[in-house]
């Protein structure tokens, strides 16, 4: 008996860690054969093309790294 599960679309958090190096994960790859892999932005870029070939679903949050940080108020300098 085969049971299919829906790909996880829950947001990645600081608790989710890269399976290669342990850094914060920004990419979740659901594999066609089941299971999933998590990658930091660095390893997502390094292995991205191959991962997309074997993935059933890719949840990519690397765009979070491009967000401009808030500017601290004058009194916090």
C-alpha positions as CSV (number, residue, x, y, z in Angstrom):
1,X,0.0,0.0,0.0
2,X,1.3,3.4,-1.0
3,X,0.4,6.6,0.9
4,X,1.0,10.0,-0.6
5,X,1.6,13.0,1.5
6,X,1.1,16.6,0.5
7,X,4.3,18.7,0.3
8,X,4.9,20.8,3.4
9,X,4.2,24.4,2.7
10,X,4.7,25.5,6.3
11,X,7.2,28.3,6.6
12,X,10.8,27.4,7.5
13,X,12.0,28.7,10.9
14,X,15.3,29.2,12.7
15,X,14.8,25.7,14.1
16,X,15.0,24.1,10.6
17,X,18.7,23.4,9.8
18,X,20.6,22.6,6.7
19,X,21.2,18.8,6.2
20,X,24.7,19.6,4.9
21,X,26.2,22.1,7.4
22,X,23.7,22.8,10.1
23,X,23.1,26.5,9.2
24,X,19.5,27.9,9.1
25,X,17.6,26.2,6.2
26,X,15.9,28.4,3.5
27,X,15.1,25.6,1.1
28,X,12.9,22.5,1.6
29,X,13.0,19.8,-1.1
30,X,10.3,17.1,-1.0
31,X,11.7,14.1,-2.8
32,X,9.7,12.0,-5.4
33,X,10.4,8.8,-3.4
34,X,9.3,10.4,-0.1
35,X,11.1,12.3,2.5
36,X,12.5,15.8,2.4
37,X,15.9,17.6,2.6
38,X,16.6,21.0,4.0
39,X,19.4,23.3,2.8
40,X,20.9,26.7,3.7
41,X,21.0,29.3,0.9
42,X,24.7,28.4,0.1
43,X,24.0,24.7,-0.4
44,X,20.7,25.4,-2.1
45,X,22.7,27.4,-4.7
46,X,25.5,24.8,-4.9
47,X,23.1,21.9,-5.5
48,X,20.0,23.6,-6.7
49,X,20.0,22.3,-10.3
50,X,20.4,18.7,-9.3
51,X,17.9,19.1,-6.4
52,X,15.2,20.4,-8.8
53,X,15.7,17.4,-11.1
54,X,14.9,14.9,-8.3
55,X,12.3,17.0,-6.4
56,X,8.6,16.5,-6.3
57,X,8.2,19.9,-4.7
58,X,10.6,22.8,-3.8
59,X,9.8,25.3,-1.1
60,X,12.2,28.2,-1.5
61,X,12.5,31.0,1.1
62,X,16.0,32.3,0.1
63,X,14.3,35.6,-0.9
64,X,14.1,36.3,2.9
65,X,17.9,36.9,2.8
66,X,17.4,39.9,0.4
67,X,15.1,41.8,2.8
68,X,16.6,45.1,3.9
69,X,17.0,45.3,7.6
70,X,15.2,48.0,9.6
71,X,17.3,51.0,10.5
72,X,17.9,51.5,14.2
73,X,16.5,54.7,15.8
74,X,19.1,57.5,16.4
75,X,19.2,56.8,20.2
76,X,20.4,53.2,19.6
77,X,23.7,54.1,17.9
